[in-house]
Amino acid sequence: RRGKPRRSNVFLWRNGSAAVLLHEAIGHAAEHGHAPLQWPSWLTVRDEDADLLREPPRRWRRESFRDLPLRRMTNLVVAQHDAPFAPPDDYIEINLIRGGAYDPLTEMVTIDVAHATHQGEAIAPFRIRQSRDEVARALRGATGEPLRYPGVICSSEGQELFVGSHAPVMLTSFA
C-alpha cells in the first residue's frame, strides 16, 4: 500500500537517485522541446554533448530497427558546482526509486519511491507528484560527485531504452 511521506517535505536523495527525478523533470522536457526554466546556478545537467537545461538531446535513438528514431537521452549526468548543502534535522532519505514518469501535456513529474527512511526507520513506499516548475523551485543543494544510479530504463513513445543516469547527493524541499 502506498503511503505519503510522514513528518517532512524535505528529501535527501542518496545513491544517485536524484538522477531519476531530474531525468524526468529536465531530460524529458528537453526531449519534448519545452521552454527552459530557471534552475539553480550551481546545477548542470548534460547528456553527451548537450546542455539539457538549454537544449534538447542531440542523439537520435530507437529501440529496434522497426521503430522510428527519436531525439532521446543517452547518458544523463547531473553535477553540482559549489552548491549549498545544509540538511535540516528532519528529512526523508530516499535510497531507491521504483520508477518515474513525465507527462508532456501537463509537465507533471511523478516519482515512485521504493525505499526511504525517516530518522533511520524504513517508511512505506510513496509517490512524489509535482510540476517540473515545482521541482526546479524545490532544489536546495547538493554535495559530492555524480554517482551512477543503475538500471534506468526509459520509455518514450512506446520505445524502451537504457539511459545512463548520474547525480550527486541532493536535497529538495517541496512546499
Stockholm file with secondary structure:
# STOCKHOLM 1.0

chainA/1-175         RRGKPRRSNVFLWRNGSAAVLLHEAIGHAAEHGHAPLQWPSWLTVRDEDADLLREPPRRWRRESFRDLPLRRMTNLVVAQHDAPFAPPDDYIEINLIRGGAYDPLTEMVTIDVAHATHQGEAIAPFRIRQSRDEVARALRGATGEPLRYPGVICSSEGQELFVGSHAPVMLTSFA
#=GR chainA/1-175 SS CCCCCCSCSEEEECTTTHHHHHIIIIIIHHHTTCCCCCCCTTEEEEETTEETTTSCCCCEECSSTTSCCEECCSEEEEEESSCCCCCCSSCEEEEEEEEEEEETTTTEEEEEEEEEEETTEEECCEEEEEEHHHHHHHEEEEEEEEEECCCCEEEETTEEEECEEEEEEEEEECC
#=GC SS_cons         CCCCCCSCSEEEECTTTHHHHHIIIIIIHHHTTCCCCCCCTTEEEEETTEETTTSCCCCEECSSTTSCCEECCSEEEEEESSCCCCCCSSCEEEEEEEEEEEETTTTEEEEEEEEEEETTEEECCEEEEEEHHHHHHHEEEEEEEEEECCCCEEEETTEEEECEEEEEEEEEECC
//
